[in-house]
């Protein structure tokens, strides 16, 4: 919730008072330590995405259960759209997402959950249990390379080789293929 709402860092409260005082309890409890370590690894792995600018008004969201709103943050990084989402109450709901500007059918990868959801024209739906967090990645579809007319070779005998050379040159300087 904190990151979705703009936090740029996390501080863990590691103390314990009961049954006895322990100022580093989080480090002494293997289950808590394992969970926090997993969270830290996930955040570190997503750091380039999290440090990219947020996309304002890039997604619309509606929750089937009005008592359980779903918060969202959207980012674009490395030719993919990322949605960071969280159910904001202790209850279940289904949320419908509409990613603006996304056409056709796309696979929406649910990061860390080993599943995908099909999006049609930017719309997909997912279920949230109490306080659930879901992270989604939608990769841009690669378009077939169509060279500008001025770059097309004029000699038919060497057309294929020249086209390939132009494509390699285009790829090297633009990053697109």
C-alpha positions in Angstrom: 0.0 0.0 0.0 2.8 2.4 0.9 4.6 2.1 -2.4 1.4 2.4 -4.5 0.6 5.6 -2.6 4.0 7.1 -3.3 6.5 5.9 -0.7 10.1 6.0 -1.9 11.4 3.8 0.9 10.4 1.5 3.7 11.3 1.3 7.4 10.6 -1.8 9.3 9.6 -1.7 12.9 11.7 -4.6 14.3 11.1 -4.3 18.1 9.0 -6.7 20.3 7.8 -6.0 23.8 6.0 -9.1 24.7 6.7 -11.7 26.0 10.0 -9.9 26.6 11.7 -6.9 25.0 13.8 -7.6 21.9 14.9 -4.6 19.9 15.8 -6.9 16.9 12.9 -9.3 17.0 12.4 -9.3 13.2 15.9 -10.7 12.8 15.4 -13.3 15.5 12.2 -14.7 14.0 13.0 -16.9 11.0 9.5 -16.7 9.5 9.4 -12.8 9.8 13.0 -12.6 8.5 12.2 -14.8 5.5 9.1 -12.8 4.7 10.8 -9.4 4.9 13.7 -10.7 2.9 11.3 -11.9 0.1 9.6 -8.5 0.1 13.0 -6.7 -0.1 14.1 -8.9 -3.0 10.9 -8.3 -4.9 11.2 -4.5 -4.4 14.9 -4.6 -5.5 14.0 -6.6 -8.6 11.3 -4.0 -9.5 13.5 -1.0 -8.6 14.0 0.2 -12.2 10.2 0.1 -12.7 9.4 1.7 -9.4 11.9 4.5 -10.0 10.4 5.4 -13.4 7.7 8.1 -13.6 4.1 7.1 -12.7 1.6 7.3 -15.6 -1.2 9.6 -14.6 -4.7 8.6 -15.6 -3.4 5.6 -17.5 -5.9 3.1 -16.0 -9.5 3.1 -14.8 -10.5 0.7 -12.1 -13.8 -0.4 -10.6 -14.4 -2.8 -7.7 -17.5 -5.0 -7.6 -17.6 -4.6 -3.8 -17.8 -0.9 -3.0 -16.7 -1.6 0.6 -13.4 -2.9 -0.8 -11.7 -0.4 -3.1 -8.6 -1.4 -5.0 -5.8 1.1 -5.3 -3.5 1.2 -8.4 -0.2 2.7 -9.5 0.8 2.4 -13.2 4.3 2.6 -14.6 5.8 2.1 -18.1 9.3 0.7 -18.3 11.3 -1.1 -21.0 8.4 -1.5 -23.4 6.0 -2.8 -20.8 3.2 -1.5 -18.7 3.2 -2.3 -15.0 0.2 -2.1 -12.7 0.8 -2.3 -8.9 -2.5 -3.0 -7.1 -3.8 -3.7 -3.6 -7.2 -4.4 -2.0 -7.6 -1.7 0.5 -9.9 -3.4 3.0 -10.4 -6.6 4.9 -12.8 -8.2 2.4 -13.0 -9.7 -1.0 -13.8 -8.2 -4.4 -13.3 -8.5 -8.1 -11.8 -5.5 -9.8 -12.1 -4.5 -13.5 -9.1 -2.7 -15.0 -9.2 -0.6 -18.1 -5.7 0.2 -19.4 -6.1 3.3 -21.6 -4.5 3.0 -25.1 -4.2 -0.8 -25.1 -5.8 -2.3 -28.1 -6.5 -5.9 -29.1 -5.9 -9.0 -27.0 -2.9 -9.0 -24.7 -1.6 -11.4 -22.1 -1.4 -9.8 -18.6 1.3 -11.5 -16.6 0.6 -11.6 -12.8 4.1 -11.3 -11.4 5.1 -13.8 -8.8 1.8 -15.8 -9.1 2.6 -18.0 -12.2 -0.6 -17.0 -14.0 -1.8 -14.8 -16.8 -5.0 -13.0 -17.6 -6.3 -12.2 -21.1 -7.0 -8.5 -21.7 -9.3 -7.4 -24.5 -8.9 -3.8 -25.6 -7.2 -3.0 -22.3 -9.9 -4.5 -20.1 -9.2 -7.4 -17.7 -10.6 -8.6 -14.4 -9.1 -10.2 -11.3 -10.1 -11.3 -7.8 -8.8 -9.8 -4.6 -9.0 -11.4 -1.2 -8.5 -9.3 2.0 -5.5 -7.0 1.6 -4.3 -8.8 -1.6 -1.5 -7.3 -3.7 -1.3 -8.1 -7.4 1.5 -6.9 -9.7 0.7 -7.0 -13.5 3.0 -6.7 -16.5 1.7 -6.2 -20.0 4.5 -6.3 -22.6 4.2 -4.2 -25.8 3.5 -6.2 -28.9 6.3 -6.0 -31.4 5.3 -4.7 -34.8 6.7 -6.1 -38.0 9.6 -3.9 -39.2 8.5 -1.7 -42.1 11.5 0.4 -43.3 10.8 4.0 -44.5 10.4 4.1 -48.3 13.7 6.0 -48.6 15.6 3.2 -47.0 14.3 0.5 -49.4 16.9 -0.8 -51.8 16.6 0.2 -55.4 18.4 -2.9 -56.9 16.2 -6.0 -56.9 19.1 -8.5 -57.2 20.5 -7.4 -53.8 17.2 -6.5 -52.2 17.1 -9.2 -49.5 20.7 -8.6 -48.4 20.3 -4.8 -48.4 17.0 -5.1 -46.5 18.7 -7.2 -43.9 21.6 -4.7 -43.6 19.1 -1.8 -43.2 17.2 -3.8 -40.6 20.3 -4.5 -38.6 21.4 -0.8 -38.8 17.8 0.3 -37.8 17.8 -2.1 -34.8 21.3 -1.0 -33.6 20.3 2.6 -33.5 16.7 2.5 -32.3 16.5 -0.6 -30.2 13.4 -1.7 -32.2 13.1 -4.5 -34.6 
